[in-house]
């Protein structure tokens, strides 16, 4: 797909709502922000088949960390001013919520974990929580009952009401907010399991469709979006051909590792020969993940405040920041 010069944030167009930075230009915005992570720590944060280096953290994520620190401070000041204006009695601390969106295999999990590690190293060591939307997927039994197993990861496969409730409670500053847990091994929500958030300072919400708006009703009643709760949002972008290549490479790696666990939902793929495995991975990408990307994920790119565009080496080559 070739984006139009008006809608593509990478186009040098005066109508674009984004200011575009090259890798070198963005890296220069790090200023004097110190590097708190070691190479070993960065290596532990990366996902399978999503390499990231200390240089990448310094060039891309430290400037982003600096920008986020400015947004957090400004948001806190605005919240305090609004509380004074409305003469609100409650002084509950509300978290800054950061959304991270993008395709399957683009590296959202690595980006979210690196940002979590960096933000937690700010002065005062704020509490930074990570909330993945995988936990809000409907259980496989319900997906099967509704004929949605082949649409897993599409908007209709999520319990959006529960996700909105959790975000609402977090944003309200409520203590001990519980969210469900997802197991990638068994490819399902874990019954009875949960993770508890106790008034964190920052929450990173990572998921495929977190920037997608709901269809607006004709009657004009309020329909909340997940992104309504975000103070800042990042979209991780890459060319379709690269995403396909990375997805297939990850599938082949998993075939040699996690798929060999007898408890794995995908254990049946471990026994496939290489040609059959490549064909299976290609089919899964073309019939499920590519469709979801084109129909639901990519159209939300323009709703992000920051777009990180990856090249073939997995490095961020360009950064687009929405103009204020």
VOVOBA-480853 format. One record per atom (N, C-alpha, C, O): residue in three letters; x, y, z. Coordinates in steps of 0.02 Angstrom, whole numbers, plus 50000, padded with zeros to 5 digits. Example, Ala and Ser with C-alpha at 12.3 -4.5 7.8 and 13.67 -1.06 7.14 Angstrom:
# VOVOBA-480853
ALA506604971650390ALA506154977550390ALA506604983550390ALA507124983450423SER506424988850354SER506844994750357SER506455000250394SER506705005750402
//
This chain:
# VOVOBA-480853
UNK500424994150000UNK500005000050000UNK500445006250000UNK500925006650038UNK500275011049957UNK500645017249955UNK500235022749985UNK499715024649956UNK500435025550042UNK500045030750074UNK500055037250034UNK500545038549998UNK499535041250040UNK499505047550005UNK499955052550039UNK500095051850098UNK500205057650003UNK500655062450033UNK500325066650087UNK500665069650128UNK499655067050087UNK499315071050137UNK499245067150202UNK499335069950256UNK499085060550197UNK498975056650258UNK499605053450285UNK499615051450344UNK500115052850245UNK500735049650268UNK501155054550308UNK501365059650281UNK501275053050374UNK501675057650415UNK502385058250391UNK502745062850410UNK502605053450349UNK503295053650326UNK503385058250266UNK503955059550246UNK502835060650237UNK502875064950179UNK503055072050200UNK502815074550251UNK503465075250159UNK503645082250173UNK503085086650145UNK503145089350091UNK502555087150182UNK501955090650159UNK501745095650213UNK501725094050272UNK501585101650191UNK501415106950239UNK500755105550274UNK500615108450326UNK500345100950246UNK499705099350278UNK499765093950331UNK499295092750368UNK500335090850335UNK500415085450384UNK500385088150455UNK500695093350469UNK500015084750499UNK500005086950569UNK500625084850607UNK500685086250667UNK501095081550573UNK501695079050606UNK502325082850585UNK502375085250529UNK502785083350631UNK503455085550615UNK503895079350614UNK503915075550662UNK504245078350559UNK504625072150549UNK505365073350562UNK505665078150539UNK505665068650600UNK506375068950618UNK506735062850590UNK506465057350592UNK507325063950564UNK507755058250546UNK508025055250611UNK507955058050664UNK508325049450605UNK508605046150664UNK509125050750698UNK509115051450760UNK509555053850659UNK510075058150687UNK509775064350720UNK509995066450773UNK509265067250688UNK508945073250716UNK508615071550782UNK508655075450830UNK508275065950784UNK507935063950847UNK508435062450902UNK508345064350959UNK508975058950884UNK509485057050934UNK509785063250967UNK509965063051025UNK509835068650929UNK510125074750956UNK509695077851011UNK509945081751051UNK509055075951013UNK508605078651064UNK508685075351132UNK508365077151180UNK509115070351135UNK509265067151199UNK509535072251249UNK509405071751309UNK509905077251223UNK510235082251265UNK510695078651315UNK511115074651295UNK510605080151378UNK511035077151430UNK510695071551468UNK510905069851523UNK510165068851440UNK509805063451475UNK510275057551486UNK510525054751437UNK510385055451548UNK510855050051561UNK510585043251539UNK509985042151538UNK511035038751523UNK510855031851504UNK510855027551567UNK511385026151594UNK510275025451591UNK510245021651654UNK510295014151644UNK510375010451693UNK510245011751582UNK510235004551569UNK510905001951544UNK511275005651511UNK511044995751559UNK511644992451532UNK511454988351471UNK510864987151459UNK511954986251433UNK511824982051375UNK511484975551395UNK511044973051359UNK511674972751452UNK511374966451475UNK510634967451493UNK510224963251478UNK510484973151524UNK509784974551541UNK509354975451478UNK508794973051474UNK509634978851429UNK509274979851366UNK509144973251331UNK508604972051304UNK509644968851332UNK509564962251300UNK509004958251333UNK508644954651299UNK508924958951399UNK508404955251434UNK507704958051418UNK507204954551427UNK507664964251395UNK507024967351382UNK506754965851313UNK506164966851300UNK507174963351268UNK506954962351200UNK506534956051193UNK506634951051228UNK506064956351146UNK505644950651131UNK505984946151080UNK506484947951050UNK505704940151071UNK505974935451023UNK505974938550953UNK505464941250930UNK506544938150920UNK506624940550851UNK506514948050845UNK506314950450792UNK506624951750899UNK506564959050896UNK507184962050929UNK507154964550985UNK507754961850894UNK508384964250923UNK508364971750938UNK508084975650899UNK508664973650994UNK508724980651011UNK509394981551046UNK509594977351087UNK509734986851031UNK510404988051057UNK510404993951105UNK509924997851108UNK510964994651140UNK511055000451184UNK511055006851143UNK510805012051165UNK511335006551083UNK511345012351039UNK510635014451020UNK510495020351016UNK510195009551009UNK509495011150992UNK509155014551051UNK508775019251041UNK509285012251111UNK509005015451171UNK509245022651176UNK508845027151190UNK509885023751165UNK510165030451171UNK509905035051116UNK509755040951129UNK509845032551055UNK509655036750998UNK508905038250996UNK508695043650977UNK508495033351016UNK507765034051008UNK507395034651074UNK506995039251083UNK507535030251121UNK507115029851180UNK507305034751235UNK506875036751275UNK507935036751239UNK508105041951288UNK507805048751269UNK507535052051313UNK507835050851205UNK507465056951188UNK506725056351200UNK506405061151223UNK506435050551186UNK505715049551199UNK505575049851274UNK505075052751295UNK506015046951314UNK505945047351386UNK505955054551410UNK505565056451454UNK506395058551381UNK506435065551399UNK505785069151380UNK505525073151419UNK505525067751320UNK504895070851298UNK504325068851344UNK503915073051363UNK504295062451362UNK503765060151406UNK503795063351475UNK503285064751505UNK504405064551499UNK504465067851564UNK504165074751563UNK503865076951613UNK504235078251506UNK503935084951499UNK503165084351498UNK502815088451528UNK502915079351462UNK502195078351458UNK501895076451526UNK501355078751544UNK502245072151563UNK501995070251629UNK501955076251675UNK501455077251709UNK502485080351675UNK502495086251718UNK501935091051699UNK501595093751743UNK501835092151634UNK501315096751611UNK500625094051628UNK500175097851647UNK500525087551620UNK499885084451636UNK499725085051710UNK499155086451729UNK500225084051752UNK500125084651824UNK499945091851843UNK499515092951886UNK500275096651811UNK500125103751825UNK499415105451803UNK499055109051838UNK499215102951745UNK498535104251720UNK498015101051765UNK497485103951777UNK498155094951788UNK497685091551834UNK497595095651898UNK497035096551922UNK498155098051926UNK498115101951987UNK497725108351976UNK497335110452019UNK497845111651919UNK497485117851904UNK496745116551896UNK496335120551918UNK496565111051863UNK495855109351854UNK495525107751921UNK494945109651932UNK495885104351965UNK495615102952031UNK495475109452069UNK494965110052103UNK495925114252063UNK495815120652097UNK495225124352065UNK494815127252101UNK495185124151999UNK494645127651964UNK493965124851983UNK493495128651994UNK493915118251986UNK493275115052001UNK493145114352076UNK492625111952098UNK493635116652116UNK493585116252189UNK493445109052211UNK493045107752256UNK493785104452178UNK493685097352193UNK493975095652261UNK494515098052280UNK493605091652297UNK493835089652364UNK494325083852360UNK494775083152402UNK494225079552309UNK494655073652305UNK495335075652277UNK495395079652231UNK495845072752306UNK496535074252285UNK496885067752265UNK497485066952274UNK496485063052238UNK496775056652218UNK497275057652162UNK497155061452115UNK497835054252167UNK498345054552115UNK498125050152057UNK497955044352066UNK498115053051998UNK497925049151939UNK498545047851897UNK498975052151890UNK498595041851868UNK499195040151830UNK499205043351761UNK498685044751732UNK499795044551736UNK499905046451666UNK499865039951626UNK500215035151642UNK499445039751575UNK499345033551537UNK499625034351466UNK499445039051430UNK500065029851448UNK500405029751384UNK500175023751343UNK500235018051367UNK499915024851283UNK499705019451240UNK500235017751189UNK500545022151160UNK500345011251177UNK500825008851127UNK500455004151080UNK500214998951101UNK500415005951015UNK500035002150966UNK500475000150907UNK501035002750900UNK500224995650866UNK500594993450807UNK500424986250789UNK500064982850826UNK500684984050734UNK500534977350707UNK500834971750749UNK501284972850790UNK500584965850737UNK500924959750760UNK501624959750731UNK501724961450673UNK502114957750771UNK502814956850750UNK503204963250740UNK503774963050718UNK502904969050757UNK503264975350746UNK503724977050805UNK504174981150799UNK503614973850863UNK504044975050921UNK503734979350975UNK504094982651013UNK503064979250981UNK502734983151033UNK502954981251103UNK503064985651145UNK503014974751116UNK503184972451183UNK503874974951204UNK503974977051261UNK504354974651158UNK505024977051174UNK505004984551188UNK505304986851237UNK504664988251145UNK504614995551156UNK504304997151223UNK504545001451259UNK503764993651240UNK503414994951304UNK503864993351363UNK503884997151411UNK504234987751360UNK504664985951416UNK505254990751423UNK505454992451479UNK505534992851367UNK506094997651370UNK505865004251400UNK506205007151442UNK505285006651378UNK505025012851406UNK504865012051480UNK504985016651520UNK504595006351499UNK504455005151570UNK505105005551611UNK505115008651664UNK505635002351587UNK506265002351623UNK506565009351627UNK506835011251679UNK506515013151573UNK506795019951573UNK506395024651618UNK506685028351658UNK505735024451612UNK505325028951652UNK505385027551726UNK505335032151767UNK505485021251744UNK505545019451815UNK506205021951844UNK506295021951905UNK506675024051802UNK507325026551826UNK507335034151833UNK507855036951849UNK506775037351821UNK506755044551830UNK506885046251904UNK506805041951947UNK507095052451919UNK507165054551989UNK506525053352028UNK505975054952005UNK506605050452086UNK506015048752126UNK505755041852111UNK505285039552143UNK506065038452063UNK505885031552043UNK505125030552044UNK504855027052087UNK504785033551995UNK504055032651992UNK503865025351981UNK504255021451953UNK503275023552002UNK503005016851991UNK502715016651920UNK502255020351904UNK502985012251878UNK502775011751808UNK502495004751796UNK502854999751802UNK501855004351779UNK501524997951768UNK501414996751694UNK501335001451655UNK501424990351675UNK501304988451605UNK500664984351601UNK500594979251634UNK500204986651560UNK499554983251550UNK499504981251477UNK499474985551433UNK499494974751464UNK499414972351396UNK498694970451383UNK498364967551426UNK498444972051324UNK497744970751310UNK497614963351294UNK497034961351287UNK498134959251288UNK498034952151277UNK497594949051331UNK497194944551317UNK497674951451392UNK497274948751447UNK496534949951440UNK496124946851473UNK496344954551395UNK495644956151385UNK495344952751324UNK494784954251304UNK495734948351293UNK495454944151240UNK494924939551271UNK495004937251327UNK494394938351235UNK493894933651259UNK494204926751265UNK494624924951224UNK494014922751314UNK494274915951319UNK494144912051255UNK493654913251220UNK494594907351241UNK494524903351180UNK493834899951174UNK493564899251120UNK493564897751231UNK492914894451229UNK492374899051202UNK491954897051163UNK492404905551223UNK491914910251199UNK492044912051126UNK491574912951087UNK492684912651108UNK492844914151038UNK492604908550992UNK492344909850938UNK492704902351014UNK492484896650974UNK491724896550968UNK491444895250915UNK491394897951024UNK490664898051025UNK490384903250976UNK489864902250946UNK490744908850969UNK490514914250926UNK490814913950856UNK490694918350815UNK491214908750842UNK491524908050777UNK492054913250763UNK492144915450706UNK492424915250816UNK492904920650810UNK493634918450819UNK494074922750823UNK493774912050823UNK494464909950835UNK494934912450779UNK495504914250792UNK494684912550717UNK495094914950662UNK495134922550661UNK495494925450621UNK494764925850706UNK494774933150711UNK495084935350777UNK494984941050798UNK495464930950808UNK495774932750871UNK496284938350860UNK496714937950816UNK496224943650900UNK496634949550890UNK496274955050854UNK496504960850854UNK495704953450822UNK495284958550791UNK494874961950846UNK494784959050899UNK494634967950835UNK494274971650888UNK493714967750921UNK493624968250981UNK493334963750881UNK492764960150909UNK492954954350954UNK492524951350986UNK493614952750957UNK493824947050998UNK494014949151069UNK494224944951109UNK493934955551086UNK494124958051152UNK493514959451195UNK492974960951170UNK493614958951260UNK493114961051308UNK493244968451322UNK493534970251373UNK493034972651275UNK493194979751279UNK492874983051340UNK493164987651368UNK492304980751360UNK491974983651419UNK492414982851481UNK492474987451521UNK492714976951489UNK493154975751547UNK493774980051543UNK494004982751594UNK494054980751483UNK494654984951475UNK494494992251492UNK494884995551526UNK493924994651469UNK493735001551484UNK493615002451559UNK493785007651587UNK493334997351591UNK493224997851664UNK493884998351701UNK493955002551745UNK494364994251682UNK495024994351715UNK495365001151704UNK495635004051751UNK495345003651643UNK495655010151628UNK495305015751667UNK495635020351691UNK494645015351671UNK494275020451707UNK494455020451781UNK494545025751811UNK494525014551810UNK494705014051881UNK495415016451893UNK495555019751943UNK495875014751847UNK496565017051853UNK496585024751849UNK496925027951890UNK496245027551800UNK496265034751790UNK495925038451847UNK496085044251861UNK495465035151882UNK495135038151939UNK495565037852002UNK495385040652054UNK496135034551997UNK496585034052055UNK496375028952106UNK496585029452164UNK495965024152087UNK495735019152135UNK496305014252151UNK496695012452108UNK496335011952213UNK496845007052232UNK496645000052212UNK496054998552204UNK497144995752205UNK497034988552195UNK496554986952137UNK496044983752146UNK496744989452078UNK496364987952018UNK496634981551987UNK497234981051976UNK496204976751974UNK496434970251949UNK496274969451875UNK495734971251851UNK496754966651838UNK496674965251767UNK496814957851754UNK497214954851791UNK496504954851704UNK496624947751689UNK497304946451659UNK497644951051635UNK497504940151660UNK498164938051635UNK498084933351576UNK497644929051575UNK498524934151527UNK498504929951467UNK499134925751463UNK499684928151479UNK499064919551441UNK499644915151432UNK499754914051358UNK499324911351323UNK500344916151333UNK500504914951263UNK500674907551251UNK500654905251194UNK500844904051304UNK500994896951297UNK500364893051278UNK500354889251230UNK499834893951318UNK499214890351304UNK498744894351260UNK498204891951241UNK498944900551242UNK498574904551195UNK497874906051220UNK497384905751183UNK497834907751285UNK497174908951314UNK497234913051378UNK497774913451408UNK496684915951398UNK496654919451463UNK496704914251518UNK496404908951513UNK497074915851571UNK497174911151626UNK496594911951676UNK496524917151707UNK496174906851683UNK495594907351728UNK495804908851800UNK496244905551828UNK495474913751829UNK495594915351899UNK496234919251914UNK496344921351971UNK496654920251864UNK497284923951875UNK497184931351861UNK496774933251820UNK497554935351897UNK497504942551887UNK498134946151910UNK498524943451950UNK498234952151884UNK498784956451906UNK498474962651936UNK497994965451909UNK498754964851993UNK498454970452030UNK498884976652023UNK499494976452030UNK498564982252009UNK498894988752003UNK498684993052062UNK498084994152074UNK499174995452100UNK499014999452159UNK499255006652149UNK499795008552171UNK498845010452115UNK498955017552102UNK499655019052075UNK500035022752107UNK499835016252018UNK500485017751988UNK500515024951964UNK500005028151953UNK501115027551956UNK501215034451931UNK501105034751856UNK500845039551829UNK501325029451822UNK501285029051749UNK501035022051730UNK501245017151760UNK500585021651681UNK500355015251655UNK500475015151580UNK500265019751544UNK500825010051556UNK500925009051485UNK500435003751461UNK500444998051485UNK500005005551415UNK499495000951388UNK499714998851318UNK499745003051273UNK499864992451310UNK500134989951246UNK499644985251213UNK499394980651245UNK499504986351148UNK499044981951114UNK498954983751041UNK499144989251019UNK498664979151003UNK498574980050931UNK498104985850914UNK498264990050872UNK497534985950948UNK496994990450927UNK496834995950978UNK496274998350980UNK497324997851018UNK497175002551073UNK497015009551048UNK496735013651086UNK497175011150986UNK497025017850959UNK496385017950918UNK496205023150891UNK496055012350912UNK495465012050870UNK494865015250903UNK494705013650960UNK494525019750867UNK493915022750896UNK493315018150885UNK493305014050839UNK492825018850928UNK492205015150918UNK491785018650865UNK491895024550850UNK491315015050836UNK490865018250787UNK490395022950824UNK490065020950873UNK490365029150802UNK489975034150837UNK489225032850827UNK489005031550771UNK488835033250881UNK488115032150876UNK487755038250848UNK487975043850859UNK487205037150813UNK486815042750785UNK486465046750839UNK486325052650830UNK486325043650896UNK485955047150948UNK486395051850989UNK486145055551031UNK487055051750977UNK487495056551009UNK487695054951080UNK488025059051112UNK487515049151105UNK487715047351173UNK488465045851174UNK488765044051124UNK488745046651234UNK489465045751241UNK489655038351236UNK489395034151272UNK490115036951190UNK490395030251183UNK491145030851196UNK491505033751155UNK491395028251251UNK492105029051267UNK492545024851222UNK492365019251203UNK493135027551205UNK493655024051169UNK494195022251220UNK494265025651270UNK494565017051207UNK495145015451249UNK495625021351250UNK495905023151303UNK495725024451192UNK496205029951187UNK495975036351223UNK496375040951233UNK495335036551244UNK495105042351283UNK495495043051348UNK495545048451376UNK495775037551372UNK496125037551436UNK496875038951428UNK497235039451477UNK497105039651366UNK497825040551354UNK498015047951360UNK497665052451336UNK498585049051391UNK498885055751393UNK499395056551337UNK499555062151317UNK499645050951311UNK500125051051256UNK500075044251222UNK499915039251254UNK500215044151157UNK500175037751121UNK500725037151070UNK500935042051040UNK500965030851062UNK501505029351015UNK501265023850968UNK500965018950990UNK501385024750903UNK501235019650854UNK501895017250825UNK502295021250800UNK502015010750827UNK502615007750800UNK502465005250730UNK502025001050720UNK502825007950681UNK502655006850611UNK503225003350574UNK503805003850593UNK503044999750520UNK503534996650476UNK503174994750411UNK502564994050411UNK503554993950358UNK503274991950294UNK502954984950300UNK503194980650337UNK502414983950263UNK502064977450265UNK502534971650250UNK502494966450282UNK502964972450201UNK503424967050182UNK503884965150238UNK504034959250248UNK504124970150276UNK504554968750333UNK504164965250388UNK504424960550419UNK503564967450401UNK503154964350453UNK503034957050437UNK503064952750482UNK502894955550375UNK502784948650354UNK503414944450365UNK503394938950391UNK503984947350345UNK504624943950354UNK504764942550427UNK504994937150445UNK504644947550470UNK504784946750542UNK504304941750574UNK504504937750617UNK503674941850553UNK503184937050580UNK503384929950564UNK503374925550607UNK503574928750501UNK503764921950480UNK504404919750516UNK504444914050538UNK504884924250523UNK505514922550558UNK505374920850631UNK505664916250658UNK504914924650663UNK504734923150732UNK504384916450738UNK504524912650784UNK503944915050692UNK503594908650691UNK504094902850686UNK504034897950722UNK504594903650642UNK505094898350634UNK505524897450696UNK505724891850713UNK505664903050731UNK506034902550794UNK505624899050847UNK505874894850884UNK504994900850852UNK504554897750901UNK504464890350888UNK504384886350934UNK504474888450824UNK504414881350806UNK504984877250836UNK504904871350850UNK505554880450847UNK506134877050875UNK506174877850951UNK506584874650983UNK505744882050980UNK505784883551052UNK505114882251086UNK504964876551106UNK504714887551094UNK504094887051134UNK503604882051107UNK503244878851146UNK503564881151041UNK503084876451013UNK503244869251032UNK502814864851028UNK503854867951054UNK504054861151072UNK503804859251142UNK503824853351161UNK503564864151180UNK503274862751245UNK502604859051234UNK502174861651198UNK502514853251263UNK501884849551252UNK501264853351275UNK500714851951253UNK501354858351319UNK500784862251342UNK500604867851294UNK500074870951300UNK501034869151245UNK500924874551198UNK500314873251154UNK500214867651130UNK499914878351145UNK499334877951100UNK499564876351029UNK499194873250990UNK500174878551012UNK500434877650945UNK500914871750939UNK501324871450893UNK500874867050986UNK501344861450986UNK501314857450920UNK501804854450899UNK500734857550888UNK500664853750826UNK501104856450770UNK501264852850723UNK501314862850776UNK501734865750724UNK502464863750731UNK502854864350684UNK502654861350790UNK503364859650802UNK503584853750759UNK504174853250742UNK503124849450741UNK503304843550702UNK503314844850626UNK503494840450588UNK503124850850606UNK503104852350534UNK503814852750506UNK504274855250540UNK503894850450446UNK504534851550411UNK504594858850392UNK504104862550394UNK505184861050373UNK505294868050359UNK504844870750303UNK504544876050312UNK504764867250247UNK504314869850195UNK503604870650219UNK503274875650205UNK503354865650256UNK502664865950282UNK502594871650333UNK502084875050335UNK503104872550375UNK503084877850426UNK503084884650393UNK502714889150414UNK503484885550341UNK503504891950305UNK502834893350272UNK502594898950272UNK502534888150244UNK501884888950211UNK501344890750263UNK500914894950250UNK501374887550321UNK500884888850374UNK500954895950400UNK500454899550407UNK501574898050413UNK501694904850438UNK501454910050388UNK501144915050406UNK501604908850324UNK501394913450271UNK500634913950268UNK500364919350260UNK500304908250273UNK499574908150270UNK499264911850329UNK498794915650321UNK499534910650389UNK499274914050449UNK499364921550443UNK498914925350462UNK499934923650416UNK500034930850407UNK499544933650356UNK499214938650369UNK499504930550298UNK499114933250243UNK498364933250257UNK498004937850236UNK498114928150291UNK497394927450301UNK497134930450366UNK496534931750372UNK497584931650415UNK497354934250479UNK497704940850497UNK497374946050501UNK498354940650506UNK498704946450532UNK498734952250482UNK498674958050502UNK498824950750419UNK498834956150369UNK498144959250362UNK498084965350355UNK497624955250365UNK496944957850361UNK496804962450420UNK496524967850411UNK496994960350480UNK496894964450539UNK497294970950534UNK497044976250553UNK497904970450509UNK498314976450500UNK497974981450455UNK497924987350472UNK497754979150397UNK497464983750348UNK496784986450369UNK496624992250357UNK496384982150400UNK495704984250417UNK495654988250482UNK495254992850487UNK496074986550531UNK495974989350598UNK496564993050628UNK496474997950664UNK497174990750614UNK497754993450650UNK498054999450614UNK498125004850643UNK498244998450551UNK498565003850513UNK498135010150508UNK498405015650512UNK497475009650500UNK497065015750497UNK497095019950560UNK496915025850558UNK497335017150616UNK497385021050678UNK498045024650685UNK498155028350733UNK498505023550638UNK499175026550644UNK499145034050653UNK499515036950693UNK498695037350615UNK498655044650618UNK498375047250684UNK498385053350695UNK498125042850727UNK497855045150791UNK498405045450844UNK498285048050899UNK498995042950829UNK499535042950878UNK499875049750882UNK499895053550833UNK500125051350941UNK500495057550949UNK501215056850925UNK501545061850908UNK501465050650923UNK502145049450900UNK502155043050859UNK501865038050880UNK502475043150801UNK502535037250758UNK503275035550751UNK503675039650728UNK503455029450770UNK504145026950764UNK504155022150705UNK503805017050705UNK504545023750653UNK504555019650593UNK505205015650590UNK505755018350591UNK505115008950587UNK505685004450585UNK505905002850514UNK505505002950467UNK506565001450507UNK506834999150444UNK506984991750447UNK506794988350495UNK507324989250396UNK507444982050389UNK507844979050447UNK507774973150462UNK508264983150478UNK508694980650532UNK508354980950600UNK508674979550651UNK507714982650601UNK507324983650663UNK507484990250697UNK507174991850748UNK507934994150670UNK508085000650699UNK507555005750679UNK507275005450624UNK507425010450724UNK506985015950709UNK507365020750663UNK507895023250681UNK507085021950604UNK507415026250555UNK507115033150552UNK507445037850530UNK506505033850576UNK506165040250571UNK505665041050628UNK505365036150650UNK505585047150652UNK505115048550706UNK504675054250684UNK504915059450662UNK504015053350690UNK503535058550673UNK503165060550737UNK502845056450769UNK503215066950755UNK502915069550816UNK502355074250797UNK502445078950759UNK501765072850824UNK501185077050808UNK501305084150834UNK501515085150891UNK501155088950791UNK501235095950810UNK500705097750862UNK500145095150860UNK500875102150907UNK500405104250959UNK500045110550934UNK499615113250970
//
